Amino acid sequence: MRKLLGIGIIALGVAFSGSAIAADGGAIYKQKCSPCHGADGQGTAMAPAFKGNAWVKGAAEAEISDTITKGREGAAKKYKQFAIGMPKQNIAGDDLKAVVAHLKGLAK
């Protein structure tokens, strides 16, 4: 019985630590966003900076989430000086919330 209880506690610990890791906005940003927006959100020749970005700073979380999941191509592009648009990203749930929080933090 003690062995089963111990295994159950370990399993719960792994489950909760996995969700905490999955919702790490900085890690998700590094993987999905930094190739275009820069490792520290400083921007690149491909995409605008998030550091000090007035739109990210002032936009509602839902608006930022919508931009991430739907992208901005063609006429919807906000930053016309960049050759490519913002491609749709497959991020949802807690991961999306964590990325938005990370972007808000970069914009401050």
Helices and strands as residue ranges (DSSP letters): H 2-22, H 25-32, H 34-37, H 54-58, H 61-70, G 74-76, H 93-107
